[in-house]
Amino acid sequence: MAQVGERIGPFQLVQRVEHGSGLELWLAARADDNASAEQTVWVRLVGELADVEAARGLRQEYEALRRIEDPRVPGVLGYYAGQGALALQWAEGVRLDQVIEAARDGQVVLSPATALDITLEVAHALRSAHSLLREGGERIVHGGLRAKTVLLTVQGQVRLLGLGARHTDLDRAWSPPELLEGLPVGIEGDQWQLAAL
């Protein structure tokens, strides 16, 4: 398991955000001498380098994300295979599941128009991904779309997290029928998950 202060390429780990399913998500900061300005990034790490399945999933995520050029999807800043790490563009914001919870508690208003705008932005990000092929020839899909994977930035933009990632900790309420049957999720599964969202 990684520790605060550990170096990943030119970045230094600052704070663990979450961990599970063999991967950790960290906030990191640029720490090399070539840094012209402070840069905060997300770093996805394989929890244990011996976890071959998690390392394979991280590589697949990298291969998918490096093909996608959409402002709604975090860009890849670096892939560090020897360290089992992937650095991604960071954006300050709050996850949609947190916004929904705050709306249920009466702390914020989530109007139908705002919900529709968010859904359309996620649909555009999925369309960008679905139009591209992985190295093996299959379409890039999300497969784990849910409110937790949608980030609303402080600038009012929508970011779709986890595209191309291996999703193993799925909630039945967000899982399309084929996933519940143990089959791989395709474009139709992403569409099902978008409708559930």
C-alpha positions in Angstrom: 0.0 0.0 0.0 1.3 3.4 -0.9 2.3 6.1 1.6 2.0 9.9 1.8 5.2 11.4 0.3 5.9 8.5 -2.0 7.0 9.5 -5.5 5.2 8.4 -8.6 7.1 9.7 -11.7 7.3 13.5 -11.2 4.5 13.5 -8.6 4.4 13.1 -4.8 1.4 11.4 -3.1 -0.4 13.8 -0.8 -3.7 12.2 0.3 -5.5 8.9 -0.3 -9.0 9.6 -1.6 -10.3 6.0 -1.8 -9.2 2.4 -2.2 -10.9 -0.8 -3.2 -11.0 -3.5 -5.8 -7.1 -3.6 -5.9 -6.7 0.1 -6.8 -6.1 3.2 -4.8 -7.0 6.8 -5.8 -4.6 9.5 -4.5 -4.3 13.3 -4.8 -0.7 14.1 -5.7 1.4 17.2 -6.5 4.1 17.8 -9.0 7.4 17.4 -7.1 10.2 17.5 -9.7 12.6 20.4 -10.5 11.0 21.0 -13.9 7.7 22.1 -12.4 7.0 25.6 -13.6 3.8 25.9 -11.6 2.1 23.9 -8.9 0.1 21.0 -10.4 -2.3 18.7 -8.6 -3.2 15.4 -10.2 -5.1 12.2 -9.5 -3.0 9.1 -9.3 -4.6 5.7 -9.6 -2.3 3.0 -8.1 -2.3 -0.7 -8.0 -2.6 -1.5 -4.3 -0.2 -4.5 -4.6 2.2 -4.7 -7.5 1.8 -8.5 -7.4 -1.9 -8.0 -8.2 -1.7 -8.9 -11.9 -5.4 -8.4 -12.5 -5.5 -4.9 -11.1 -2.3 -4.0 -13.0 -4.0 -5.3 -16.2 -7.1 -3.3 -15.5 -5.0 -0.1 -14.9 -3.2 -0.7 -18.2 -6.6 -1.1 -20.0 -7.8 2.1 -18.4 -4.7 3.9 -19.6 -5.1 2.5 -23.2 -8.7 3.7 -23.2 -8.2 7.1 -21.7 -5.2 8.0 -24.0 -7.5 7.6 -27.0 -10.3 9.9 -25.7 -10.0 13.6 -26.3 -13.1 15.0 -24.6 -13.2 17.8 -22.1 -15.6 15.8 -20.0 -13.0 13.0 -19.4 -9.8 13.5 -17.4 -6.8 13.4 -19.6 -3.8 11.1 -19.0 -0.7 12.9 -17.8 1.5 9.8 -17.4 1.5 6.0 -17.1 4.2 4.4 -14.9 3.9 0.7 -15.4 6.9 -0.1 -13.2 5.1 1.6 -10.3 1.6 0.4 -11.2 0.4 4.0 -11.5 -1.6 6.3 -13.8 -1.6 10.1 -13.4 -4.7 11.9 -14.5 -5.8 15.6 -14.8 -7.4 16.7 -11.6 -10.4 19.0 -11.2 -11.8 20.4 -7.9 -15.4 19.4 -7.4 -17.9 17.2 -5.8 -19.3 13.8 -6.9 -22.8 13.6 -8.1 -23.7 11.0 -5.4 -22.8 13.6 -2.8 -24.9 16.3 -4.6 -27.9 13.9 -4.7 -27.5 13.1 -1.0 -27.3 16.9 -0.2 -30.5 17.4 -2.3 -32.3 14.7 -0.3 -31.2 16.4 2.9 -32.5 19.8 1.6 -29.1 21.4 1.5 -29.1 22.0 -2.2 -31.6 22.2 -5.0 -31.1 19.8 -7.9 -33.7 20.9 -10.4 -35.0 18.7 -13.3 -33.3 21.0 -15.7 -29.9 20.7 -14.0 -30.3 16.9 -13.8 -31.0 16.8 -17.5 -28.0 19.0 -18.2 -25.7 16.7 -16.2 -27.2 13.6 -17.9 -26.6 15.2 -21.4 -23.0 16.0 -20.5 -22.4 12.4 -19.4 -24.1 11.1 -22.6 -21.7 13.2 -24.7 -18.7 11.8 -22.8 -20.0 8.3 -23.4 -20.6 9.0 -27.1 -17.0 10.1 -27.4 -15.8 6.9 -25.8 -18.1 4.6 -27.7 -16.9 6.1 -31.0 -13.4 4.8 -30.3 -11.8 1.4 -30.4 -9.4 -0.3 -27.9 -6.3 -1.9 -29.2 -8.2 -5.2 -29.5 -10.9 -3.7 -31.7 -13.7 -3.5 -29.2 -15.5 -0.2 -28.4 -14.5 1.7 -25.3 -17.2 1.5 -22.6 -17.5 2.6 -19.1 -19.2 -0.4 -17.5 -19.4 1.1 -14.1 -21.4 4.3 -14.6 -23.2 5.6 -11.5 -23.5 8.8 -9.6 -20.2 8.2 -7.8 -18.3 8.3 -11.2 -19.6 11.8 -12.2 -17.8 14.8 -10.9 -19.2 18.3 -10.9 -16.4 20.8 -10.9 -16.4 24.2 -9.1 -16.5 25.8 -12.6 -19.8 24.0 -13.3 -18.4 21.4 -15.7 -19.1 17.7 -15.7 -16.3 15.1 -15.6 -16.9 11.4 -16.2 -14.5 9.3 -14.0 -13.6 5.7 -14.4 -13.9 5.4 -18.2 -12.1 2.3 -19.3 -11.4 1.2 -15.7 -12.1 -2.2 -14.3 -15.3 -2.0 -12.2 -15.7 -4.8 -9.6 -17.5 -3.1 -6.7 -20.8 -2.6 -8.5 -24.1 -2.0 -6.9 -27.0 -4.1 -8.2 -29.1 -1.0 -8.5 -26.7 0.4 -11.1 -25.9 -2.8 -12.9 -27.3 -3.7 -16.3 -28.8 -7.2 -16.7 -25.9 -8.5 -18.6 -23.5 -7.6 -15.8 -25.6 -9.3 -13.3 -25.5 -12.4 -15.5 -21.7 -12.3 -15.5 -21.4 -11.0 -19.1 -19.2 -8.1 -20.2 -20.9 -4.7 -20.5 -21.1 -3.2 -23.9 -22.5 0.1 -25.3 -26.1 -1.0 -24.4 -25.0 -1.6 -20.8 -23.6 2.0 -20.6 -26.9 3.2 -22.0 -28.8 1.3 -19.4 -26.6 2.7 -16.6 -27.1 6.3 -18.0 -30.9 5.7 -17.9 -30.5 4.5 -14.3 -28.5 7.6 -13.5 
